[in-house]
Amino acid sequence: MTTAAWIMMLTTQILVTVITVTFFIKVLRAPQKDDADATQNDNPIE
């Protein structure tokens, strides 16, 4: 492989890893749903 190919491959792998970790951290830090809110959404007002 050429040097340019190595640089592009490593850049792509690092970028994908950073984006994946960022979204994973966002999911872990998201506030949990309150049970009261969930039950209200199950029975909409008619």
Backbone hydrogen bonds, N-H to C=O, Kabsch-Sander energy under -0.5 kcal/mol:
donor,donor_aa,acceptor,acceptor_aa,energy
6,W,2,T,-2.0
7,I,3,T,-2.4
8,M,4,A,-2.4
9,M,5,A,-2.5
10,L,6,W,-2.6
11,T,7,I,-2.4
12,T,8,M,-2.3
13,Q,9,M,-2.4
14,I,10,L,-2.5
15,L,11,T,-2.4
16,V,12,T,-2.5
17,T,13,Q,-2.1
18,V,14,I,-2.5
19,I,15,L,-2.4
20,T,16,V,-2.4
21,V,17,T,-2.5
22,T,18,V,-2.3
23,F,19,I,-2.3
24,F,20,T,-2.2
25,I,21,V,-2.4
26,K,22,T,-2.1
27,V,23,F,-2.2
28,L,24,F,-2.0
29,R,25,I,-2.0
30,A,26,K,-0.7
30,A,27,V,-0.7
38,A,34,D,-1.7
39,T,35,D,-2.1
40,Q,36,A,-1.8
41,N,37,D,-1.7
42,D,38,A,-1.0
43,N,39,T,-1.0
